[in-house]
Each structure stands twice: as C-alpha cells, then as structure tokens.
Amino acid sequence: MARKLKKNLPADWHEHDHAEANGRHIVPGTEVSIRGERGRFRFLKRVTRDDGREWLDFWGGPKGAENWRSFSDDQIRRVHRIGKTDKALAALHQAKKEATK
C-alpha cells in the first residue's frame, strides 16, 4: 500500500509512512539507533523506487547537530520503544500537562 506524501517526486519514486526493521513496525516519530552513527534518529518516511531500491529517511544524530539522513533498513541496530530525543520528551511533557488539567 503506497501512499504518496509529496507531489513533486519523480514518477518512479514512492513514499510510505511505515517500515519494518529488526521485526519491529516503524511509524513516523519512532526512534532508532544506526550502526556506526552517534545519537538517535527519528523515522520520517520510507522511499522505494520501481527498480527495487529502497531507503529510510530520518532526522537526528548527535545532540545539537541533528540533520536529515537516509539509511537502508539493514543499518538499523535497534528500534527503541521509548523516545528520548528532545522532541519526544517535549511531547511527553505536554501530554502529561494536559492530563493533569
């Protein structure tokens, strides 16, 4: 099930809002660790091409030096259950704050 997220991609590129790595389902915002890279990365999207190539796009890296990166699914070392990036912690704090109102 391919879902186009942007309209300005080449015709043979397809974006998906889910992926699977290490037997775990990944959705946007899921944090992972990448082999050979420092920091955590938050999943953004999976891109496939008609010729069979595929990669995953992430935002993250060392704290204070985050940027957009792309990796193949075999480079994922761990899919984390608990988010620890600043954005994930801010969302958790906001949810707790709203729950106590």
N, C-alpha and C positions, 0 to 999 in steps of 0.2 A: 504494500500500500504506500505509494509515493505521494507525498504532499508537498507541493511547491510552496516555499516560504517567501521567495523573491521572484519577481518577474523578469529581471534583467540578466538571467544566466544564459549561457549557451544552450542550444536546444538539446544537446546530449548529456547535460548535467541535471541531476535530480536531487533535491534536498529532502531530508527526512528529519522528523523531530524525535526520533528514538534510535537506539542502537543496542547491541548486546556485546558484552566483553566479559571474559572470565566467568561465563554462565550467569551474569547479572544483567538485568534490564537497566538501561541508562536513558534518562529523560533530561531535558534542559535543566541545568542547575545542579545536576549530580556531580559530586567531586570525585576526582580520580588522582592517582599518583602515576607518573610516567617513568619508565626505566631510563636512567641516565639523566634525568632532569630534576632540578630542585623545585620545591613548592608543590602546591596543589593546583589542579586545573578544573574549571567548571565546564561541563559539556554544553555546547551550543547547538550543534547540528551534525548530521552525517550526510556526506555528499557521495553520490555514486555517478558513474559515467556509463554510457551504453557499452563501452569496450571492456567493462568489468572492473575498472579501477575504483577504489573506494578509500575515503579517509574521513576522519572525525575532526571537527573544529572545536577548539577550546579557548577559554580565556583564563589566564592565570600565569603562574610561575612564582619566583621568589617574591616575598612581600615587598612592596614598594617598586617593583619592576615588572608588574604584570603586563602581558601583551597577548595578542591573538596568535595562536599556534595551531598547527594541524599535525595529526599523528595517525598512524594506522592502528587498528584495534589490537594487533599483537604487541604493541609497545606499552599497553596499559599494564601496570604492575598490580594495582589494587583499585577496586571500586569501593569508596568509603560510604558507610551508612550514615555517618553524622558529619554535617558540614561545619568546617572550621574557618573558612575564608571570611574576611570582613563583611562581605555582602550577606553571607549566610547567617552570620551572627547578628547582624543588624535586623534581618527579617525575623529571626527567632525572638529577639528582644521586643520588637514591635508586636508580634503575636502575643507574647506574654503580657505586655502592657494593655492590649485591647481585651484580653481575657479577664483582667482584674477590674475592668470598668463596671 
